[in-house]
Amino acid sequence: MGLEYPPGMRTLLLVSLSVLCGCHSCDPAPEAEPATPSITHEQAPRTPAYLRLASGLDPVHTLNRWLLLEQAGDAQGVLLAPYLAGDVTLVVPGATPAAHVQELATRFGAEAEPLDVQPSQLLRPSLQQAGAATRVFAAPGDAHAMRILPAHAIVIRLDGPLPGAGETPAEFAWVAVTRTDGGYVRADALTAYEGCVPTAERFLADLPISDGHSHEVRATVSRVRASFGDELQDAFLFASQDRHEDEEEEDEEDEEAEGKHGGAVGLYPTDARCQLAEGFALSFGHVVEQVDVVPGAVDEPSLLSVVLSEGEQELDAKLYRVGTPEPLLERELAAGAAGPWPALSLPSP
């Protein structure tokens, strides 16, 4: 037998039950957690493997750009990479601090840009020094040399796949020998060089010619030991050797032009900071094929043995004492004889 409620009481109970059953809907809804954005691999910022520091130039000019950084102590991590055709460019790893990258690029008037290059394509520069006078070849298999490097010449070696060239045989190395010329030398003729490399400014100032720029860009630089009248000391030998295409068009009666397209040599004492003191320079109307620093007698200046050519039919060797512009000794060499040639010296007393 069920309980009976008056009609008014029954209505009140039904309302109370409906409120109790629906009380959970009165609670405030929990705050939703913010959605975490999903970053895909494609959306994540990517650090390029390498950054380009300069526009592309041929390997010789690019290596001389590298030399500017090397001499300033800023070449750490800087390599060369293929750019366009046979050109190369300076690059640094993409992880290099951005401020440092921009500083390096600014030196060459460029904006740092990513460069897609494989590590196997990179080329590694280094300063090297020749031992004895050394032949330079246009190609490793050539029979005839382009030029003869002076003993102790400083060059920039480039190891790696040179754009547009075949594989370099292990016994050869490709080097930049001046600011405009490069070629192949025997690898065993080179050793590492860690010293400074001076500019040719003082050498050019000593040349009695107007066209100094041709000697500036074509001069080799050698670190040698020489005497300027007393004990041996560190010195730099400059030798502008190259032929010019318009050599035959030179007006021989124009004294100002004489020697403009020939060669010149200069020898200067130096200190540890590459500061050059007063030295000795010679200018020639002929091509300088080879130059050697030869010891002089005790307490006397060193000697310079210079091989000069005029065309293919005349080859002469001359010996100069440092400080004296007139040769002490001259000798005609066999035409067509290939260098290096033995250096001249004074006969024993």
MOSUL-V161655 format. One record per helix or strand of 2 or more residues. SS is the DSSP state (H for helix, E for strand). FROM is the first residue (numbers start at 1). TO is the last residue. Records with the same first field share a line. If there is no record, write none. Layout:
# MOSUL-V161655
SS = FROM-TO / FROM-TO
This chain:
# MOSUL-V161655
H = 7-21 / 23-26 / 59-71 / 98-107 / 119-121 / 187-189 / 201-205 / 212-218 / 247-249
E = 50-52 / 79-82 / 88-93 / 113-114 / 123-130 / 134-137 / 147-149 / 153-159 / 172-176 / 182-186 / 190-192 / 219-226 / 233-240 / 264-270 / 280-283 / 287-294 / 303-309 / 315-321 / 329-332
